[in-house]
């Protein structure tokens, strides 16, 4: 806990310093734009898909990068991929090249949404919801996988270091690019849960804490490297899976199945991020 408090304190300093940074570079029409990250960037469950077949990355033409590229008339290279971790930005994933390999000196815009899979964020939500729903409905627990442990301080520190390294590598490979970190849309309400999030109180609180620290680590990586950060976590407050206007899919129930990918953004969430990015890039 002490190291987490130290991390948050460092963020306050680095954010203040970032406010004094220079004017970001302008991005001309037709410029190369590289979108990197995990499923929260790729957009699984949002038709239609960029590739046929969509596996394994499930990149949607409705994800925020594709929407932004159309609006700004940019040349998009979307290398985001479902289930990606920070290791898949810096190194290959079987036959898939490292996402950072898409960068070159001509790149003028880079967006990154990453880190959740490093700390089993959605994995915990999914496994704990399976257990919670089984307890509510009497379904067999055998169908549920074990809930991954919550990250410890060392795990958070390691993720923070990897995020910083990624930002520095973007700067090295694409020195003229504007770098924007986009954090994760809010999944859970600020307190409690609902039918769409069948979690125990303890599990919901644990996952809210993971989301909070993940957002803080993203802010720090951006601030330490003179990058922008779009805090989708704040943007989506009030649009969690329990809200009346959700930007996030919940967990399927027998009486109310979720058609799209569970605990992932829907098209409203992706469009909201694209809207916010468009405004940010106009500054």
Helices and strands as residue ranges (DSSP letters): H 2-18, E 32-37, H 39-42, H 64-72, E 75-78, H 87-90, G 99-102, E 107-113, G 117-119, H 121-137, G 141-143, H 153-173, E 178-182, H 201-224, E 228-230, H 232-235, H 267-281
